[in-house]
Amino acid sequence: MRFEIFFGLAVSASLIAVGVAAEEPTPGFNNIIPEGIMTPNEVETRLGTMRFEDGMPTEETSLLVYDNLDFMRGVETFLNGIPAASVEAIRLGNVEMGVTQAHQVIIMDNFMDANPLFLTGNTGTVYISSFLDLKRDGPTVMEIPAGMGPGTVNDAYFRFVVDMGGPGPDKGKGGKYLILPPGYDGDVPEGYFVSTSPSYANWVILRGLIKEGKPDAANKMFTDGLKIYPLSQADNPPEMEFISGSTKVFNTIHANTYEFYEELHTVIDREPVDFLDPELRGLFAAIGIMKGKPFAPDARMEAILQDAIKVGNATARAITFDTRDPNAYLYEGSQWKTAFIGRDYRWLLDDGMGGRNLDARTLFFYQATVNTPAMALQIPGVGSNYAYAERDGNGDFLDGGKNYKLTIPTDAPVKNFWSIVIYDPQTRSELQTGQLYPSKNSARGGFDTNVDGSVDLYFGPKAPAGKEANWTQTVPGKGWFTLLRVYGPLEPWFEKTWKPGEFELVE
């Protein structure tokens, strides 16, 4: 029995050896090498013909692929650097308005109108905008008044630090917040809502809800009750300075040209080295944006980046205004989309199992500001939710030379109010027309309501006869898009049993 087994194994081994010997080894090798790990001497690609000498790239091929590698990293730096450059642009806009100290703030005391360039700002709340400089000032106190609407602190990469007001830990009752700088190891006094920021620069954006269609109560709430000052000055805080931003012309939007890289370099050079993770820092460093070093690309690299920024901008615009993500759409057969795909303020897929949804993050930050979990909450009556549309019900881009009708059905599911604002696709800011406020909202009113409680809104270059109160002006030759905001969204919004109408083209 043992002999039969041994003999069988020997015969099998001999047959295998004969089979192997019958196949010729790959030329230049002792054995057969899988084709999948080999590189031919010529390879056709979208960049042209790549040439190799036994796997070694020719000088021309190396130059070609390095140019392409730098180009790709330039594009990716734009797409991944938008959050940082956007916060920096807002900071510079605040500086332009005279906001350089913690106790100085911009107040939209007569609402935000179409004059400032500000990504998808809203005409229906009283905004407060300021910046904290934790490197200069150290731990900084914010005394928040009771009754404030949603407020947020974001770091220099537009990451959430803390909410205040209704969605914050003070629950709308007001209180003292203490924002600590990165790496802070000093004493922390009691009596504060305490948060630590990863960055030195932090944007403060607060909102006051209007009453009876007027900003007066919100203005008084802020001017009487808001205080921001370094903790070191708690015994004698400086008097607040409220700088009106209404009807003022200033810019808070990052560049879409080569200057974008310079804006990003300013952020990277100012903030702590571990402000961003090594992968992201490495991406930026690959094109010369690195902490402690000047951004000074040579002529070759600058030419590549000049091209990369154009492609990066085009890519961001396609992601934002021509999304291919089916999860962006809120309703079947509708053009209404969410700018907060995935309902995760970190833009993580499946709570991180799928990594980060990079395109979703780009879609949001190319057109919007403020990052807070309150935008993703599904707690009735708390926070705010948004929907945007850039197309009519037929799927065509909204055209400023045409006329449209939009119906807001009865019983809009809001605890506070709803708002429709239209925007310029170039600046992603309020559309500049003959109207100071290109919007309608239920808190400010001033429009006609149908018998059943629904509202028909009209958009076009000229008001339809008898519909002037419900008309928002557009500009021939320009496109536009819109955001629908619901403040204090209720169950029918989350359950999608209520939905806005589509933009109907009318003659």
Disulfide bonds with the S-S distance in Angstrom:
none
